[in-house]
Amino acid sequence: MIRDKSAKNRSGNRADDQAGKQPKQAKGGTVVVAAPTFRRERTLIKRGVWPVAGCDEAGRGPLAGPVVAAAVVLDPERIPRGLNDSKKLDAEAREKLYDKICATAQVAVAFGSIERIDRDNILRASLWALARAVKALPVKPMMAFVDGNMKIDCGCDCTAVVSGDALVLSIAAASIVAKVTRDRLMTRVGLAHPGYGFERHMGYSVPEHFAALKELGPCVHHRKTFAPVAEKLLAAAPDDLTELPL
């Protein structure tokens, strides 16, 4: 999610009948949270606005690796069942849905590199990657829904939706594509840099990662401006600051 801190559809998904409703109370006081819907996209289609893209990113918080943005234009006639916010799905479900999304929708991915993150900051790098993903779509959208509360300069109309990955089906699809793409990338980084555990924690701030940083120091995939990494670099001897493991 990008946030500045200052009736079923034709394929049988429950895509139009839950948007805008408050969570229901089930027996015992359990809150039932509605899945994201296709209502916003379908409303635009009825107005003649199409294609409509959803976009989201993965990897704002990690200490290592790029931020990955994805943009998706779903086919209203072939929407995969089970789309949801990637954070609410396990790895196996995300992988299966990723394949279905790529087989039925228009998809594009863009990367905000470690160098860009360190130069511009993670927010700007994320917004840049999101805009690049939308512009890279095989079809030019007339509208893009972006997760968060900040619009992006993507060459078409844009609407920011807070918690969009939990509300808008196209954004949910993009969140899955971005997450799976980044996880696969970090798994490869882990194989190339054994000892850090990237293939398990994907670069996030977990005890295993902190222990590896303490023992091995930062590698070329770490974000030098993120505090835990910057502290390790500052603690190193001046001559060692540019000697990162390859």
Beta strands, then each sheet from edge to edge (+ up, - down):
strand 1: 24-25
strand 2: 31-32
strand 3: 52-58
strand 4: 67-73
strand 5: 106-112
strand 6: 143-147
strand 7: 157-161
sheet 1: 1+ 2-
sheet 2: 5+ 4- 3+ 6+ 7+
end
